[in-house]
Amino acid sequence: MVFLPLFALTSVEGRLLRPLGFAYISSLLASLLVALTVTPVLCSYLLPRAKAILKGKEPRLSRALKAAYAPVLRASLRVPALVLLVALALVIGAGIKLSTAGQSFLPDFNEGSLTISAVTLPGTSLAESDALGAALERILLSVPEVVSTARRTGRAELDEHVQGVESAEMDVRLKIEGRPKDVVLEEIREKTTLMPGMNVSIGQPISHRIDHMLSGTRANVAVKVFGDDLMVLRSLGKQVQAAMTGIRGVVDLSAEQQMDIPTLRVKVDAARAARYGLQAGEASEAIQTAYVGKEVSRVLEGQLSFPLVVRYGTEEKRSAQAIRDTLIDTPSGARVPLGALADIRDDRGPNFIMREFVQRRIVVQCNVAGRDLVSTVNDIKKAVAEQVKVPQGYRIEYGGQFESQADATRLLLILGGLALVATVFLLTTVFRSLVDALVILLNLPLALVGGVAGVFMGGGVLSVASIIGFITLFGIATRNGIMLLSHIRHVMEADGVTDAREAVMRGARERLVPILMTALAAGLALIPIALGRGQPGSEIQAPMAFVILFGLLSSTFLNMFVVPAAWLLVHGRRTQLAANERK
């Protein structure tokens, strides 16, 4: 029941976590099938011949555990109200501590490689951009942990992620051994500041693409400024960038490199073109064919197909005068210079204009390091609100992983609440008592105590992975409560024990070993995952393991004292009155 909310998650978090829910539920169903079929058959064959049963003796460890547990339980049952108050204090303390934890969408990945985006001034030539990229590669290779680099400078004009030649992407392979990854990244950021006029943003291949899918940018946080006038947008972008400067946790801060670059404007004069029998559109098409090219056919080489493009030959140095002298064919067969058909003048224009939802926008982006994502974003919002005055008709939006974190957390809390209500209904139906159902669910806040400790042992950041850990933990903790309470009721109903205190003592003592075995089996399976923290591939599993492991410790320990005390406090007087009435 508690894992069903995972299947309602959408976007990136749904793709990452739905398989986990499917695997968990499938495993539970398989375990249920084995427990109802294979286990009884094995018991019928093996238990009658078991030495411990034939001799009527318990294992020595089991007797020792019960002997140590019994006096402590008896003492706690003398003051059940005090036990509940202590448990309540622990839960409140855990809740307060949890409120101080950082928040993030996904844990920080350790992918063993980096994706570095380096952007210089628009209009930079390919040769100069290549030289800057090579210099940046030399700087990166000076870091001991950097094994190799590979670079792409610019992207094709028809690429879905088109980039000018002033933009480069680098794949950097790391070998982290002696120093932590955070220290290595800090050194890389310090050294890349030596590149003048170049904005460098450091990401990782998978997390980089997650950021791109969530916000359309290659960074954890994207502050988007929307409006109509490009000059106003650029001014607001600079103000936002200045407001974000100096905020703790903000690294790789940069704004879109949007600026006016030299252009040559060619405007065809329809009247002058008509004198030569050309329409304005035909003249424009001829200009495009001359300088951009026109695909006229395809060339086949084996299984590959290449476009055959017709265009004018390119000169080493193309000047404005050379463009004016470009000859254009006319219907009469004469060839006239382009300057006779169009007005050609030097101009300036934006290197690109980005739009989102059909509205112009400019983006200021940054990554987050050394601090949790949500706290950093909250400080960014506060600083921007205080320092940036947004004119009418313009607006600022915030995008990135924190949006998905907030949406996923909100959805999990709502659906988790519904799952909790359904769990109460199931327990009430089975035990025919709402009070008993609520006593069993005391294990949830008891598990929270250790789960919060697990969050801080795993880095102190509450992510979606940690929340899934709490969901799993609550399911296991509820099962422990069911095992304990059902046996207490069995002792009273099947064995005829009428004294509530004696029933609690006997039921808890007899269920001590099964509950400890259940918790120990789950805990031993989780220890290797928790110890793998920081290793590539363990980023989502390790925080879950810490939460479940420490939550198991607290819920198992407190379950053996708090649940018996709560049940005795609720049912003790009622059971005694019923016994007196029978007498």
N, C-alpha and C positions, 0 to 999 in steps of 0.2 A: 504493500500500500504506500509506504513512504517513498518508494522510488518512482511511482507513476508521474510525479511532477516533472521529472527529467524529460519525458517524452513531449512535454509542451514547450520546451525551449526551442527557440528559433535561431537563425543566423549562425554565427561561428560557434557560440557556446553550445547550441543544439547539435551541430555536427561533431563536436568534440566529446560531448557527454552522453548523448543518447546511446551510443554503443555500450557505454559502461552500465547504464540502467538495464539494457537488454541482456547483457552478460550476467548481471547480478540476479535478475528475475529468472532467467533460464537456469542458473545454477540452483536457485532455491527450489524450483519446480522439480529438477532432477533429484535433488536431495530429498524432497518430499516423497517422490516415487520410490526411491531406495528405502527410505525409512518405513514405508508402509508395505513393502513387498520383500526386499532382500533381507533387511535387518531381522524381521521376525523369523524367517527361515533359518538364518545363521544362529539366532538365539536358541531355537529349538534343537539344533544340532550340537552347539558348542557349550551352552551354559550348563546343561545337566552333567557334563563331564568336567566342569571347571573345578579345580582343586579348592579354591577359596570358598565356593558354594558348598561343596561336599563336606568340607571341614567346618563350615559355619563361621569362618573367621574373616574379618576385614583385613586388607593390607595394612601394614604397620604405619605407612604414611597417612593413610586415611584416618586411622584411629588417633594419630598424633594431632592432625588438623582439627578434628572434632573436639578433642580434649582441650586444645587451646582456645577454640572458638566458644565453647559452651559457657564458661564463666563470664567472658566479656559480654556475650549476648544476654545472659541472665542479669548482669548488672545494668545493662542499657534498658532492659524491659522494666526495671524498677522506676526509671525516670523517663518514660517515653516522650513526655512533652519537652524535656530538655534536649533529647536527641533530635527532635524535629526542629527546635530552635537553632541548634548548632548547624544542622543541615541547611536551614533557611539562611543563616548568616553566610555560609559558604557559597550558596547560590547567588546571594546579593553581591558578595564580593567578586564572584566570577563575572556577573553581569556588568559591574562597574569597570572591571579590568578589560572586558571585551570592548567596552565603549571607547577605550583608549587605543585599541589596535588600529593599525593602518588598514586601508581598503584598496583593493585592486581588482581588475577584471580577471586576469590570468597571472599565475606566478611568473617570475622572471625566468625566461628560458636560458638554457646553456647549450647552444646548438653546436659549439665547436667551430663556428665560423661567423664572419661578420659580413653585412652588406652595407657599404659606405657610399653615400650619395655626396658628390662634390659638385657644386655649381658656382661658376664664376660669372662675370658680367656678360649680359646678352650682347651679341655682336662680336664676341671674341672669335677669332678665326679658328679653324680646325687645327692648324699647325700649332698655334699658341696654346689652345686648350689641351692638345696632346702633350705639349711640353710641361704644362702645369700638372697634368695627370701623372706623368712620369716622375716629376719631382715629389708629388704626394706619395707615390708608391715607394720611392727611396726612403722617405720619412717613415712610412709604415714598416718597412723591412728592417729598420733600425731597432724596432721593438723586439726583444728576444723571443717572445712567444709567437710572433708572426712567422708562419712557415712559408707562405706563398701568397701572391696577389694576382688577380686577373681583372682587366678593365674593359669596359665598353664606353666609348665616348660618343654621345649623341644616339639618336634613334631615327629610323627611316621616316620620311614625311607621312607615309600612309600607315605607320604603326599605330595601334590603338592607344599606346602610351607614348605619343610623339614627344621627343625632346630635342632641343637644339644642340649644336655641337659644343655649346658652353657647359653642358651638363654631362657628367660622367658617373658611372656606377662601378664600384669595385667589389669583387668577391675576395674576402681575406680569410685564409685558413689559419686557425690558431692551434697551438699545442700548449694547453694550460697544465703546468706541472708544479712549480715551486710557489708562484704567487697566485692569490685569488683573482678571479676574473674581473672583479670591480676595480682592483688596483691596476690591472692591465688596461682596462678601458679608460681609466683616468689618465694614464700615461699617454695613450693614443690621442685623447682629446687635447692634452697639453701640447703635444708635438704638432698636431694638425693646425693649431692656432698660428704656427709659423708661416702658413700659406696666406699671403696678403690677398684680399679681395675675393676670397673663396669661402663659401658657406659649406661646412662639412657636417653631415648628419650621420650618426652611427646607429645601425640597427642590425638585426639578424635575419637570415632568409625567411624563416617561418613567421616570426613575430612581425617582421617588416611587411609581409603580405597580409597578415591579419589586420595590421594598422591600415593598410591600403584599402582593404575591403570595407572596413568600418567607417573610415573618414575620408577616403580618397587621397590621403597624404601618406608620406613615408615616415610618420612620427607618431608618438604616443598621444599627443595632444594637438589639435588643430583649432585655432581661433579664426573663424571665418567672418570677414567683414563684407556685407552686401550693400550695393548701391548702384547708382547710374553713372556718376561722373568719375572717370578714372583718376583724375588728379586728387579728388577728395578721398577716394579709396586708398590711394598711396599714402596720403597724409595720415589717414586714420590707421593704416597698417604700421607706419612708423611710430605713432603714438602707442599703439598696442604693444609693439615690440619693446619700446622704452619702458612701459609699465611692467612687462614681464621680466625685464632684466634685473638680476639680483635676487629673485625669489628662490628660496632654498629648494633644491631638487630639480630646478630647471637647467637642462643642458641642451646643447646643439640647437640653440635658439636661432631662428632665421625667418625672414619673410620672403615671399615669392620675389624673385629677381625680375620685377616688371619695370620697364623703363622705355623711354623713347629712343629709337635707334634710327640712323640715317636710312632713308628710302628714296627711291626715284619714282615719282608719280607720273604715270602716262595716262593722259585723258584724250581719247579719240574725239576729234571734231567731226561731227556727223556731216556737216556741209562740205568740209574739205575732202572727206572720204568719198562723198557722193560724186564729186567731180571726176574721180577716177573709177567710178562704177562700183565702189565698195560700200556696203552697209557698215554701220558702226560695229555690229556684232561680228561680222566677218573680219574686220580689221583687228578686233580684240582677239579673235581666235587665231589669226595669223601671228600676232605678237606672242601669244601663249605657246603656239607651236614652235616659234623661233627660239624661245628661251627656256621653256619648261619641257617641251617635247609632246608628241602625240603618238599614242600607240596605234600602229596600223596593221599589225599582224602578230603571230606567235611563232617562235622558232622552237622546233622539237629536237632534243638531243637525248635519244634513248627514252627513258621514262620521264624526263624532265621537260618542262615547258618554260620558255623565257619570252618576255615581251620584246617586240621589235619596235623601237621608238625612233621617230624622225624628229630631228631638231637641227638648228644651225650649229656649226662648229664653234667651240669655245676658244676665245683668245686668252692668252696668259694674263693680260690686264684689260679688263673691260671698263671703259670710261663712259661717262654720260654722252660725250660726243660720238663715241663709237656706236652707242645705242641709237642716237639720233640718225646716224648714217646707215642703219640697218635697212636693207632693201626688202620691200614687201611686194609680192606679185599682185597684179590687178587683172580683172577679167579681159582686158584688151591685150594682155601679154606684156605690157610695160612693167617695169620694176621701179618703184618710187621709194625714196628714203622715208623712214618712219617719221622724221621731223616734219615732212610735208603733210602728214595726216593727223598728227596729234600734238598736243602741248606737253612738253616734257620738262619737268622741273624737279629740283632737289627739295626734299621734304623730310619730315621726321614723323614716326608713328610708333605705337607700342609694339614691343617684340611679340607679345601674345596677349589675348584677352580671355580669361577663364570665366566660365559661366556655370551656374548650378541652379537647377529649376528655372532656367531661362532668365536668370538675373546675374549681372556681373558681380564678381566677388574676388577678393584677394585674401590670401591665407598667411597667417603667422603660425609657425609650428615649432614644437620643441619635443624633446624626449625627457624622461624623468629618471633620475639616478640618485641613489642614496636616500630615498624617501618614498612613501607610498603614493600612489597615483591620485587618489581622491583628495587627500589633504593638499597636495600641490595644486590641483585644479581649483579647489575652493579658494586658495590664496590668489591664484591667477584671476579668477572672477572678481574677487574683492578689489584687487589692485586696478584692474581695467575699469570697473565701475567707478572707482574714485578718481582716476586720472584721465580718463578718456571721455570727452563730451561728444556724443553721437548726434549729428544733425538729423532733422526730420527727414524721413524717407530712407534712412540708412539703419542698418541693424547689425548686431554682432551675435553670432551663434558659436557654440562650443561643440566640437566633435572629437571622437576618439574612443579609446577603450572604456573610459569611465562611463560613457553613455550605455554601452552594453552591460557593464557591471551593474549599474543602477537598475536597468530594465530586468536583467536576469535575477537579481536579488529580490526585486519587488515581486516578480512572478513566482519565484520559489517560495517566498514567504506566504503569499496568498494561497497557492495550491498546497503548500505544506500545512497551512491551517485547515484546509478542507480535508486533507489526508488524516490529520489529527482527529477531526470530528468523526470521520469514518472509522478510525481505529477505536475511538471511545464507543461507538455504536456496536462494533464487532465484539469488543470485550464485554460490554454490558449484556449483549445477547447470549454470549457463552457462559458468563458467570452469574447471569440473572441478578446483577447488582451494579448499579451505577457507582456506588461507593467503592466497591472492590476494583472496578475499572480505573477509578481515579487514583486509588492507592498504587496500582500497578504503574500508572503513568507518572508517579513520583520519580521513577527512574530517569525520566527525561531531564529534569533540572539537575539531578545528581550526576548524570553523564555530562551535562554542560560544564560542571566544575573542572573535570579533567580535560574536556575538549578545549576549553579556553587555554589551559596550560599547554596543550598541544599546539595551539595556534602560535603561541609565543616561542615555544621550543622550535617550531618550524620556520621562524623568521619574523613573527609578530605582525604579519599582514594577512587580513581576512580576504580571501579570494573566492571565486566560484568553486574552486577545488576544495577549499576548506569547508564551504557550505555543504557540498556533497558528502564530505567526511562526517559532518554533523548528522545529515540525513541517515547515512548508514549506521552511525553510532546509535541513533534513537531507535532504530529497528532492533539492533542487538540488545540494547538495554531493556526494551519492552519485553523481549523474549525471556530475559533473566527474571523479571518480575512475575511473568506468567508462570514460570517453572516453580518459583517459590510459593506464590499464593495458591496455586492449584493444589500443591501438596499439603499445605496447611489445611485447606478445606477437605482434602481427602482424609487426613488424619482424623478430623472431627466427624465426617459423615460416614466413612467406611470402617474406621477402626473404633469408633464410638468414644473418642476422647471428648469430654464435655467441658473441661476446664480450658478457657481460652489461652491462658499463659502457658499451660503445659502443651497445648496443641501447637502454639507458635514455637516453643522451644524444640519440640520434637520435629516438626516440619522443617524448620530452618536448619537444624543440625543434619537431618537426613538429605537435604538438598544442597548442602555446602559443597560436597565433592563434585556433583554434576555441574553446578554453576561455575566452579573454579576450572573444571576441565574445559567447559565451553569457552570461557574467557581466555584460558591459556592457549587453546588451539588457535583462536583467532589472533591473539597477541603474537605468538611465535611466527605466524605467517606474515605478520605486518612488520616485524623487526627488520628483515633484510630490505624491505622497501624504504623504511625510515632511514636506515643507515646509508642508503644510496642517494641521499639528499645532495644536490649539487652536481650529480652525474648527468650527462646528456640523456634525455628520455625520461627522467624521473621527476620533471618539474611539476606535473599535475598529480602524480601518484604520491610523492613524498609528503606534501601538506595534508593530503587525505589520511595517510598512514599515521602521521603524528596526532591528528585529531582523534582518530578512532582508537589508537593505542592508549593514549593518556585518558581518554574518556572511558575506555573499558576498565582501566585501573580504578578510577574514582567511582564509576557506577557499580562495579562488582563489589568493591569494599563497602560502600555506603548502602548498597542494596541489602546486604546481609544484616544491617543494623537498623536502617531507617524504615524500610518497608515493614519488618516485623513490629517495630515500635508503633508505626502509624496504624497498622491493622489492629493491634491490641488496643490502642487508644480509641479507635472507632468501635470495635466489636466487643471489647472486653466486658464492659458494663452490660451491654445487650445480651451477651452469652450467659453471664452470671444470673441475670434476671430470668432468662428462659429456663436455666437449670433449676432455680429456686421454685419456679412455677410447676415444673414437672415433679419436684419432690412434694 
